[in-house]
Amino acid sequence: MPNNQALQVFYGTVPLILILLGIWLREQMLLKDILARLRSIDESLKETNKAISGVKERLVVLETRAGIIFHN
């Protein structure tokens, strides 16, 4: 154990710095995970919108062939 008071303060702050660094790194990993999940949700929504627009186009074609046109 160091006798110098400055060294004691330094060695006392090292664990605190390591704990804060660990918390910061964990938060960064969580933020990256959240961003990855949001990107996957965005891609899913885009695919769903494409599918819905395809269904709408087919419905318009079927309505036109049947002579029934109904739109909001």
N, CA, C and O atoms as a Tinker XYZ file with bonds, in Angstrom:
   288  protein
     1  N      0.845000   -1.166000    0.000000    73     2
     2  CA     0.000000    0.000000    0.000000    64     1     3
     3  C      0.902000    1.245000    0.000000    63     2     4     5
     4  O      1.826000    1.352000    0.806000    81     3
     5  N      0.623000    2.162000   -0.898000    73     3     6
     6  CA     1.488000    3.345000   -0.971000    64     5     7
     7  C      1.365000    4.217000    0.275000    63     6     8     9
     8  O      0.308000    4.311000    0.898000    81     7
     9  N      2.459000    4.833000    0.603000    73     7    10
    10  CA     2.469000    5.725000    1.760000    64     9    11
    11  C      2.089000    7.142000    1.367000    63    10    12    13
    12  O      1.594000    7.914000    2.188000    81    11
    13  N      2.317000    7.466000    0.138000    73    11    14
    14  CA     2.036000    8.815000   -0.325000    64    13    15
    15  C      0.519000    8.991000   -0.481000    63    14    16    17
    16  O     -0.148000    8.155000   -1.090000    81    15
    17  N     -0.007000   10.067000    0.065000    73    15    18
    18  CA    -1.452000   10.304000    0.026000    64    17    19
    19  C     -1.957000   10.486000   -1.406000    63    18    20    21
    20  O     -3.070000   10.060000   -1.717000    81    19
    21  N     -1.167000   11.107000   -2.282000    73    19    22
    22  CA    -1.588000   11.291000   -3.672000    64    21    23
    23  C     -1.738000    9.949000   -4.367000    63    22    24    25
    24  O     -2.673000    9.754000   -5.144000    81    23
    25  N     -0.826000    9.024000   -4.097000    73    23    26
    26  CA    -0.939000    7.698000   -4.702000    64    25    27
    27  C     -2.164000    6.961000   -4.169000    63    26    28    29
    28  O     -2.823000    6.228000   -4.908000    81    27
    29  N     -2.466000    7.154000   -2.893000    73    27    30
    30  CA    -3.655000    6.517000   -2.329000    64    29    31
    31  C     -4.922000    7.036000   -3.005000    63    30    32    33
    32  O     -5.837000    6.262000   -3.290000    81    31
    33  N     -4.978000    8.330000   -3.259000    73    31    34
    34  CA    -6.135000    8.906000   -3.957000    64    33    35
    35  C     -6.214000    8.352000   -5.375000    63    34    36    37
    36  O     -7.291000    8.008000   -5.862000    81    35
    37  N     -5.033000    8.269000   -6.043000    73    35    38
    38  CA    -5.012000    7.754000   -7.404000    64    37    39
    39  C     -5.498000    6.313000   -7.447000    63    38    40    41
    40  O     -6.350000    5.961000   -8.263000    81    39
    41  N     -4.949000    5.482000   -6.563000    73    39    42
    42  CA    -5.363000    4.073000   -6.553000    64    41    43
    43  C     -6.808000    3.913000   -6.101000    63    42    44    45
    44  O     -7.448000    2.915000   -6.431000    81    43
    45  N     -7.321000    4.855000   -5.370000    73    43    46
    46  CA    -8.719000    4.803000   -4.980000    64    45    47
    47  C     -9.652000    5.172000   -6.118000    63    46    48    49
    48  O    -10.792000    4.711000   -6.165000    81    47
    49  N     -9.169000    6.009000   -7.041000    73    47    50
    50  CA   -10.034000    6.416000   -8.148000    64    49    51
    51  C     -9.981000    5.441000   -9.324000    63    50    52    53
    52  O    -10.874000    5.456000  -10.171000    81    51
    53  N     -8.959000    4.600000   -9.391000    73    51    54
    54  CA    -8.865000    3.652000  -10.513000    64    53    55
    55  C    -10.075000    2.731000  -10.568000    63    54    56    57
    56  O    -10.648000    2.573000  -11.646000    81    55
    57  N    -10.503000    2.106000   -9.452000    73    55    58
    58  CA   -11.709000    1.261000   -9.545000    64    57    59
    59  C    -12.947000    2.045000   -9.973000    63    58    60    61
    60  O    -13.783000    1.535000  -10.719000    81    59
    61  N    -13.062000    3.284000   -9.501000    73    59    62
    62  CA   -14.203000    4.112000   -9.892000    64    61    63
    63  C    -14.176000    4.392000  -11.388000    63    62    64    65
    64  O    -15.211000    4.328000  -12.051000    81    63
    65  N    -13.013000    4.699000  -11.917000    73    63    66
    66  CA   -12.872000    4.942000  -13.356000    64    65    67
    67  C    -13.224000    3.684000  -14.140000    63    66    68    69
    68  O    -13.901000    3.761000  -15.165000    81    67
    69  N    -12.774000    2.533000  -13.669000    73    67    70
    70  CA   -13.082000    1.271000  -14.358000    64    69    71
    71  C    -14.577000    0.970000  -14.323000    63    70    72    73
    72  O    -15.143000    0.490000  -15.305000    81    71
    73  N    -15.207000    1.251000  -13.200000    73    71    74
    74  CA   -16.659000    1.026000  -13.101000    64    73    75
    75  C    -17.401000    1.946000  -14.062000    63    74    76    77
    76  O    -18.305000    1.503000  -14.771000    81    75
    77  N    -17.027000    3.221000  -14.090000    73    75    78
    78  CA   -17.683000    4.161000  -15.001000    64    77    79
    79  C    -17.441000    3.782000  -16.454000    63    78    80    81
    80  O    -18.343000    3.900000  -17.283000    81    79
    81  N    -16.243000    3.333000  -16.769000    73    79    82
    82  CA   -15.938000    2.887000  -18.131000    64    81    83
    83  C    -16.787000    1.674000  -18.505000    63    82    84    85
    84  O    -17.285000    1.584000  -19.627000    81    83
    85  N    -16.949000    0.749000  -17.574000    73    83    86
    86  CA   -17.797000   -0.424000  -17.819000    64    85    87
    87  C    -19.244000   -0.043000  -18.058000    63    86    88    89
    88  O    -19.897000   -0.587000  -18.950000    81    87
    89  N    -19.747000    0.894000  -17.261000    73    87    90
    90  CA   -21.131000    1.355000  -17.436000    64    89    91
    91  C    -21.292000    2.025000  -18.797000    63    90    92    93
    92  O    -22.281000    1.792000  -19.491000    81    91
    93  N    -20.328000    2.853000  -19.178000    73    91    94
    94  CA   -20.402000    3.549000  -20.459000    64    93    95
    95  C    -20.370000    2.564000  -21.623000    63    94    96    97
    96  O    -21.136000    2.700000  -22.577000    81    95
    97  N    -19.477000    1.567000  -21.543000    73    95    98
    98  CA   -19.394000    0.571000  -22.618000    64    97    99
    99  C    -20.679000   -0.242000  -22.719000    63    98   100   101
   100  O    -21.128000   -0.555000  -23.822000    81    99
   101  N    -21.273000   -0.585000  -21.580000    73    99   102
   102  CA   -22.531000   -1.342000  -21.586000    64   101   103
   103  C    -23.636000   -0.511000  -22.226000    63   102   104   105
   104  O    -24.434000   -1.023000  -23.012000    81   103
   105  N    -23.677000    0.770000  -21.883000    73   103   106
   106  CA   -24.692000    1.653000  -22.463000    64   105   107
   107  C    -24.509000    1.758000  -23.972000    63   106   108   109
   108  O    -25.490000    1.757000  -24.717000    81   107
   109  N    -23.267000    1.850000  -24.427000    73   107   110
   110  CA   -23.005000    1.926000  -25.862000    64   109   111
   111  C    -23.466000    0.652000  -26.566000    63   110   112   113
   112  O    -24.030000    0.716000  -27.658000    81   111
   113  N    -23.229000   -0.502000  -25.946000    73   111   114
   114  CA   -23.666000   -1.761000  -26.538000    64   113   115
   115  C    -25.184000   -1.826000  -26.593000    63   114   116   117
   116  O    -25.746000   -2.312000  -27.574000    81   115
   117  N    -25.859000   -1.340000  -25.543000    73   115   118
   118  CA   -27.317000   -1.330000  -25.538000    64   117   119
   119  C    -27.856000   -0.402000  -26.614000    63   118   120   121
   120  O    -28.836000   -0.729000  -27.284000    81   119
   121  N    -27.221000    0.760000  -26.784000    73   119   122
   122  CA   -27.667000    1.695000  -27.817000    64   121   123
   123  C    -27.493000    1.087000  -29.208000    63   122   124   125
   124  O    -28.353000    1.262000  -30.071000    81   123
   125  N    -26.392000    0.378000  -29.430000    73   123   126
   126  CA   -26.187000   -0.269000  -30.728000    64   125   127
   127  C    -27.235000   -1.343000  -30.956000    63   126   128   129
   128  O    -27.729000   -1.505000  -32.072000    81   127
   129  N    -27.580000   -2.085000  -29.894000    73   127   130
   130  CA   -28.610000   -3.113000  -30.013000    64   129   131
   131  C    -29.961000   -2.487000  -30.326000    63   130   132   133
   132  O    -30.705000   -2.997000  -31.163000    81   131
   133  N    -30.275000   -1.396000  -29.665000    73   131   134
   134  CA   -31.548000   -0.709000  -29.918000    64   133   135
   135  C    -31.596000   -0.198000  -31.351000    63   134   136   137
   136  O    -32.619000   -0.328000  -32.024000    81   135
   137  N    -30.499000    0.380000  -31.821000    73   135   138
   138  CA   -30.467000    0.873000  -33.204000    64   137   139
   139  C    -30.618000   -0.273000  -34.199000    63   138   140   141
   140  O    -31.308000   -0.129000  -35.209000    81   139
   141  N    -29.983000   -1.402000  -33.926000    73   139   142
   142  CA   -30.108000   -2.554000  -34.827000    64   141   143
   143  C    -31.558000   -3.046000  -34.870000    63   142   144   145
   144  O    -32.073000   -3.374000  -35.939000    81   143
   145  N    -32.199000   -3.094000  -33.727000    73   143   146
   146  CA   -33.604000   -3.530000  -33.703000    64   145   147
   147  C    -34.509000   -2.545000  -34.430000    63   146   148   149
   148  O    -35.430000   -2.952000  -35.138000    81   147
   149  N    -34.253000   -1.254000  -34.260000    73   147   150
   150  CA   -35.059000   -0.254000  -34.966000    64   149   151
   151  C    -34.857000   -0.352000  -36.473000    63   150   152   153
   152  O    -35.804000   -0.173000  -37.240000    81   151
   153  N    -33.631000   -0.635000  -36.901000    73   151   154
   154  CA   -33.391000   -0.805000  -38.342000    64   153   155
   155  C    -34.143000   -2.016000  -38.875000    63   154   156   157
   156  O    -34.708000   -1.963000  -39.967000    81   155
   157  N    -34.154000   -3.107000  -38.113000    73   155   158
   158  CA   -34.873000   -4.296000  -38.585000    64   157   159
   159  C    -36.379000   -4.035000  -38.623000    63   158   160   161
   160  O    -37.065000   -4.518000  -39.523000    81   159
   161  N    -36.897000   -3.279000  -37.659000    73   159   162
   162  CA   -38.319000   -2.926000  -37.680000    64   161   163
   163  C    -38.621000   -2.055000  -38.892000    63   162   164   165
   164  O    -39.652000   -2.228000  -39.543000    81   163
   165  N    -37.724000   -1.118000  -39.195000    73   163   166
   166  CA   -37.915000   -0.248000  -40.354000    64   165   167
   167  C    -37.928000   -1.062000  -41.646000    63   166   168   169
   168  O    -38.759000   -0.822000  -42.523000    81   167
   169  N    -37.016000   -2.020000  -41.767000    73   167   170
   170  CA   -36.991000   -2.867000  -42.962000    64   169   171
   171  C    -38.267000   -3.693000  -43.073000    63   170   172   173
   172  O    -38.804000   -3.867000  -44.167000    81   171
   173  N    -38.750000   -4.200000  -41.945000    73   171   174
   174  CA   -39.992000   -4.978000  -41.959000    64   173   175
   175  C    -41.170000   -4.118000  -42.392000    63   174   176   177
   176  O    -42.027000   -4.562000  -43.155000    81   175
   177  N    -41.206000   -2.882000  -41.899000    73   175   178
   178  CA   -42.294000   -1.984000  -42.293000    64   177   179
   179  C    -42.238000   -1.659000  -43.781000    63   178   180   181
   180  O    -43.273000   -1.576000  -44.441000    81   179
   181  N    -41.032000   -1.475000  -44.309000    73   179   182
   182  CA   -40.903000   -1.200000  -45.743000    64   181   183
   183  C    -41.388000   -2.392000  -46.567000    63   182   184   185
   184  O    -42.080000   -2.214000  -47.569000    81   183
   185  N    -41.025000   -3.610000  -46.145000    73   183   186
   186  CA   -41.485000   -4.798000  -46.863000    64   185   187
   187  C    -43.002000   -4.928000  -46.789000    63   186   188   189
   188  O    -43.648000   -5.294000  -47.771000    81   187
   189  N    -43.568000   -4.626000  -45.617000    73   187   190
   190  CA   -45.019000   -4.702000  -45.459000    64   189   191
   191  C    -45.711000   -3.669000  -46.343000    63   190   192   193
   192  O    -46.737000   -3.965000  -46.957000    81   191
   193  N    -45.163000   -2.476000  -46.409000    73   191   194
   194  CA   -45.748000   -1.436000  -47.269000    64   193   195
   195  C    -45.694000   -1.847000  -48.738000    63   194   196   197
   196  O    -46.640000   -1.599000  -49.485000    81   195
   197  N    -44.595000   -2.475000  -49.157000    73   195   198
   198  CA   -44.497000   -2.947000  -50.542000    64   197   199
   199  C    -45.545000   -4.023000  -50.813000    63   198   200   201
   200  O    -46.179000   -4.036000  -51.868000    81   199
   201  N    -45.717000   -4.918000  -49.853000    73   199   202
   202  CA   -46.710000   -5.977000  -50.033000    64   201   203
   203  C    -48.117000   -5.397000  -50.101000    63   202   204   205
   204  O    -48.923000   -5.824000  -50.929000    81   203
   205  N    -48.417000   -4.442000  -49.254000    73   203   206
   206  CA   -49.743000   -3.823000  -49.247000    64   205   207
   207  C    -49.997000   -3.069000  -50.548000    63   206   208   209
   208  O    -51.102000   -3.115000  -51.089000    81   207
   209  N    -48.970000   -2.371000  -51.052000    73   207   210
   210  CA   -49.170000   -1.650000  -52.308000    64   209   211
   211  C    -49.398000   -2.632000  -53.454000    63   210   212   213
   212  O    -50.170000   -2.343000  -54.368000    81   211
   213  N    -48.738000   -3.784000  -53.417000    73   211   214
   214  CA   -48.985000   -4.807000  -54.440000    64   213   215
   215  C    -50.399000   -5.343000  -54.358000    63   214   216   217
   216  O    -51.039000   -5.574000  -55.384000    81   215
   217  N    -50.886000   -5.542000  -53.157000    73   215   218
   218  CA   -52.262000   -6.015000  -52.975000    64   217   219
   219  C    -53.249000   -4.965000  -53.473000    63   218   220   221
   220  O    -54.254000   -5.308000  -54.096000    81   219
   221  N    -52.975000   -3.702000  -53.208000    73   219   222
   222  CA   -53.869000   -2.635000  -53.677000    64   221   223
   223  C    -53.927000   -2.616000  -55.201000    63   222   224   225
   224  O    -54.998000   -2.460000  -55.788000    81   223
   225  N    -52.768000   -2.776000  -55.837000    73   223   226
   226  CA   -52.753000   -2.776000  -57.308000    64   225   227
   227  C    -53.546000   -3.951000  -57.859000    63   226   228   229
   228  O    -54.298000   -3.797000  -58.822000    81   227
   229  N    -53.384000   -5.114000  -57.261000    73   227   230
   230  CA   -54.141000   -6.282000  -57.721000    64   229   231
   231  C    -55.637000   -6.091000  -57.510000    63   230   232   233
   232  O    -56.448000   -6.481000  -58.350000    81   231
   233  N    -55.991000   -5.486000  -56.382000    73   231   234
   234  CA   -57.402000   -5.243000  -56.099000    64   233   235
   235  C    -58.011000   -4.285000  -57.115000    63   234   236   237
   236  O    -59.147000   -4.479000  -57.548000    81   235
   237  N    -57.267000   -3.258000  -57.494000    73   235   238
   238  CA   -57.767000   -2.318000  -58.500000    64   237   239
   239  C    -57.971000   -3.043000  -59.825000    63   238   240   241
   240  O    -58.965000   -2.807000  -60.512000    81   239
   241  N    -57.043000   -3.918000  -60.191000    73   239   242
   242  CA   -57.184000   -4.663000  -61.441000    64   241   243
   243  C    -58.413000   -5.557000  -61.381000    63   242   244   245
   244  O    -59.187000   -5.614000  -62.337000    81   243
   245  N    -58.600000   -6.254000  -60.266000    73   243   246
   246  CA   -59.768000   -7.134000  -60.129000    64   245   247
   247  C    -61.069000   -6.335000  -60.136000    63   246   248   249
   248  O    -62.054000   -6.756000  -60.743000    81   247
   249  N    -61.077000   -5.194000  -59.468000    73   247   250
   250  CA   -62.283000   -4.367000  -59.461000    64   249   251
   251  C    -62.582000   -3.837000  -60.854000    63   250   252   253
   252  O    -63.743000   -3.751000  -61.253000    81   251
   253  N    -61.550000   -3.487000  -61.585000    73   251   254
   254  CA   -61.749000   -2.965000  -62.932000    64   253   255
   255  C    -62.309000   -4.054000  -63.840000    63   254   256   257
   256  O    -63.207000   -3.807000  -64.644000    81   255
   257  N    -61.763000   -5.269000  -63.699000    73   255   258
   258  CA   -62.268000   -6.377000  -64.532000    64   257   259
   259  C    -63.703000   -6.700000  -64.202000    63   258   260   261
   260  O    -64.480000   -7.041000  -65.093000    81   259
   261  N    -64.080000   -6.598000  -62.918000    73   259   262
   262  CA   -65.432000   -6.946000  -62.486000    64   261   263
   263  C    -66.401000   -5.792000  -62.723000    63   262   264   265
   264  O    -67.615000   -5.980000  -62.649000    81   263
   265  N    -65.886000   -4.621000  -63.004000    73   263   266
   266  CA   -66.749000   -3.464000  -63.224000    64   265   267
   267  C    -67.166000   -2.793000  -61.940000    63   266   268   269
   268  O    -68.051000   -1.938000  -61.945000    81   267
   269  N    -66.538000   -3.171000  -60.826000    73   267   270
   270  CA   -66.863000   -2.576000  -59.534000    64   269   271
   271  C    -65.672000   -1.736000  -59.109000    63   270   272   273
   272  O    -64.560000   -2.242000  -58.960000    81   271
   273  N    -65.913000   -0.483000  -58.923000    73   271   274
   274  CA   -64.836000    0.372000  -58.461000    64   273   275
   275  C    -65.263000    1.028000  -57.159000    63   274   276   277
   276  O    -66.213000    1.810000  -57.125000    81   275
   277  N    -64.554000    0.701000  -56.095000    73   275   278
   278  CA   -64.890000    1.251000  -54.778000    64   277   279
   279  C    -63.617000    1.767000  -54.135000    63   278   280   281
   280  O    -62.687000    1.006000  -53.870000    81   279
   281  N    -63.585000    3.049000  -53.890000    73   279   282
   282  CA   -62.450000    3.662000  -53.213000    64   281   283
   283  C    -62.964000    4.612000  -52.167000    63   282   284   285
   284  O    -64.043000    5.187000  -52.311000    81   283
   285  N    -62.191000    4.781000  -51.107000    73   283   286
   286  CA   -62.573000    5.716000  -50.035000    64   285   287
   287  C    -62.331000    7.124000  -50.458000    63   286   288
   288  O    -62.591000    8.053000  -49.693000    81   287
